[in-house]
Amino acid sequence: MLIFAFTLLENPQCQDVVDGRLLRREKRLLHSLVSEKVIMDPVEDDPIKDLTQHREQCYPSALATIQAITLPLLDRDDKSRFPFSWDDALLPKGSKIACNANRADQSCHQALPYKMKHLLLGTKIIFYEERNFQGRYYECSSDCADLQNYFSRCNSIRVESGCWMVYERPNYMGYQYFLRRGEYPDYQRWMGYSDGIRSCRMIPQYRGSYRMRIYERENFGGHMMEFMDDSESVQDRFNYPEIHSCHVDGYWIMYEQPHFRGRQYFLRPGEYRRYSDWGGMNPRIGSFRRIMDFF
């Protein structure tokens, strides 16, 4: 399994850290660009632990050189702990990225391919009060249960990376809207009914298998049918007009009407014993599909 490392040059503050870890303790370093910072992790006995726990921070002022290094082969369980495929993030060995501490968001980030930028910098969504990305705006990179303190209305949204659910009311309540990477110049573009967006939730990457078992009655009773792919018209295969409970692997969007239209419901992996568990106002579901386009 290959991952990438950055060798920092011409920066005394960073070089001291590199020397301390690399020479005196003979540790190799992994570096990940996060915002305008470089996060440095020593590779110890558990490479996974060190990939997910950032320890030292410094601001590069000159140049970073990509070096591909190899981790020991991991078994299936260990691989599942990685939230993404490192192969998608690789740059050729020796590639150089200009990093300037004052303008790192442009000089560093724009040099990265999109998949690599997404993996390193995380997800981001930008809410604008006016249409066509005008007026006051708010940038968000994680779940937020109450957006009311940041803007009074939302008439356009730009999703720079990742997939998101946005909600009409605080605490992930009310109408739900699924957004993938792209631009939404007015709320009709995300099938919104108004300019009210009060909470948002980031949809994490998922590398496992997708499966949904739907049931005719609540608490997993009655007729059951299993799906492993999208269904544009549920009743064409499930000969019952209502879905009262379900068991889900992976991330899915349910729609009240066929052909992926109407009110939306976001389902995370888990059990839903009644339709109210996924926020439904009634048990009518016309279609559903998997969330797979995370980039």
N, C-alpha and C positions, 0 to 999 in steps of 0.2 A: 504494500500500500504506500503510495507516494503522497507526501504533503510538501508544502513550500516553506522556506525559511528566508528571512531577510538578514543580510549582513549590513550593518550600519557603518557608514564611513564619515570621517571628518566631523565627528560630534563628540567632544570630550566627555560630556555627561553620560551619553549612551555608551561610549567606548569603555568607560570605567566599569559599567555594569557588565558589558560583554566580557571584558578581561577577567573580572571577578568570577563570573560563572563559568566561562569557557576555559580559562587557563588554570586558575588556582583550584577550581573544583572539578575541572574537566567535564563540564556539562555542555551539551549542545543546546542551542536556543531555538525556540519557535517564535516567530514574530507575526502578529496579526494587526493589520491596520484597523483601528476603530476610531471613527471621527478623525480628529487631527492628531491622535496619539498613536504611538506604536506600543503594543502590549507584548511583553516578553515573558515566555514561559520556559523554564528548564525542563528537559525531558529526563525523568527519573525512572523509577521502576514501573510506574503505572502511567504510560503515555496518555491514556484517556483522561486521567485526573488532571494532568498538567495542561491538556488542551482546553479544559473547561474552567480552569482556575487561573486568572490573570494576576500576576504578582508585582512586577516592576513596570513603571511607566516612564517614558522619556519622549521628548519632542525631537524628531529628526530635522536637521537643518540642511542636509546636503543630498545624499543619495542612498538608495537602498538597492541591493542586488539580490535577485531571486536565486535561491539555490534549492534544488530538489534533493530531499533526503528520504530515506526509507525507514519506515517503522516495522517492527516485527509483525509477522502475519498474525492476525487475530482470529479467534474462533467466531462462530456465527453470533453468539450472544454478545460478544464484545463489539462486533461490527454494528449491531443494532443500536448501540449506545451513541454512535455518531449521528447527529441530526442531518447530515448531508453527505454527499459523495465528494471526497477530496479530488477525484479525477476531474470533476467539473471545474475545479478552481485552479488548476495548474497553469502556470506560465512556463515557457521554456527556460531551462537552466541558464543563468547569466543575464536574464532580462533585467533591465534597469528601470526604476521608477524614481522620478525626481520628487523629492519631498521637501517642502518649505514649511517651516513652523507657522508662518503667518498666513499662508494660503494653502494649507494642506488639503482642504476640501476640494480644491480645483487641481492642484499639481499632482497630488497622489491619487485621488479617487478617479479622476477622468482617465488615468492611464490604465485602469483595471478593466478587464472584460466584464460584461454585465453579471454573469453568473458568479464570478469571483467577488465582485463588489457586493453582491447580495449576500453571499456567504459570510463575508468579513464584516461588513458594515451593518448588517441586520436589515430590518424592514422599516419603511417610513411611509406615512400617509400625511397629506397636508390638507387642512380644511380651510376654505375661504368663505368669508361672509357674503361676498357678491358673486354674481355670475362671471364666467370667463376668467376665473382666477384673479379677481380684483378684490380690493378692500383688505381689511384686517385678516390675518391668517394665523393658523396654529399648526405646528409640526408635531407629530406624535410617532413614537417608535415602539410603543408597548400598549398593553391593555389599559383602558381608562374607563372607569365606571361612571364618571361624571365629568362631562366636558363643558358644563354650563359656565364655569369660571373663565373659560378661554375665548369663547365667542358666543354671540347671542343668536345667530342663525347661520345656516350653512347652505349656500347656493351653488357651490362648485367644489370639487375634490380632485386632487392629483395623487395617485398612488404611485410612488416612485419605486417601490419594491415590495414583494410579498403579496399575500392575499389577506383580506380583512372582511370582517362583518361590522357594519355600522348600525346603530339602533336609534329608534325614534325617541326613546326615553332613557333616563339614567338607569344604571344597574342592569344594562343589557335587556331591557324590556321594550315592549311595543313592536312596531314594524321593524323587520330585519332586512338588511340589504347586503348582498355579497358583492365585493369589489375585488377585481384582480388588477394587476399593473396596467396603468393607463390614465387617461384624462377624462374627466366628467365635468363638462363646462356648465351644466345646470342639473338640478335634481331630477328632472325627467330622464336623464341618461342612466341613472341607477334605479329607475322605476319608482322613484320616491313620490310620496303623496303631498309632501310639504317641505319647507326648508328647515325642519327641525331634526337635528342630529345631536343626541345627548350622551352617547357612549359608543365605544368601539372596542373591538377585540381582534387581536392578531391571530391568524390561523397558522399554527406551526407546521413545519414540514412533516410528512409522514412517508415512511419507506416500507411499511408493512403491506399485507394483503387487505383488500377492500371486500367487505361482506356486510350485507344487511338482511336480517330476518324480520319480516313483517308479519303481524298477527291480526286476526279478525277481531279479537277481543282484548280487553285490557288484561294486564298481568300475564301476558304471553299465552293467552287462551285462544281456543278456536283454531281455525285453519291457519297454517303457517306456510310461507313461501320464502325461499332464499334467493337473493340477488347478489351478483358479484360485479355487475356493470351498470351503466346508466339505464334508466327506463323513461322514455319519452311519454309513455301512456301506461300508467300502472294497471289500469283496468283491462288492458288488452291481455295481460298475463295473470293478474290476480283478480279472480272473479268475484270480488266483494267490493262494495262501494266505499268502505271505510277502513282505515287503519287505526287501531286503538293502542297498539304497543309495538315496540321493535327492539332489536338488539343490533348494535352497530360496531363494526370494526372499520377504522379509517374515518375520514372527515367527509360529510355529505351535506348537500342542500336539498331539502324537500320543498316542493312547490304545490300550492293549493290546486292548481289547474294543470291539465296536460300541456306538453310542449314547453315546459320550463317557464311557465307564466304564473302570475298571481302572487299571493303572499308567500314569503320565503321563510324557511326555518333551518337554522344551522344545527347540525347534529355532530357531536364529538363522539369518540369511542366510548361505549358504555351501554347501559340498559335504560330504556324508557318504558315504564310500566303503564303509562296512560298518555294520551296526546297532550295534556297540559304540561307534561315534563319537557317537551320540546317547544313550549310556548304557543301551542296550537289553540285556536278558539273553537275548533271543531275537528272531528277526525277525518275530514275529507283531504285526501292527498292525490293529486293527479299525475305527478311525475317527480323524479329525483335523479340526482347525478352526483358523481364523486368530485371532490376537489383535488385536482392533481397538478394543475399548472401553477406551481409555487413561485416560479421565476417571472 
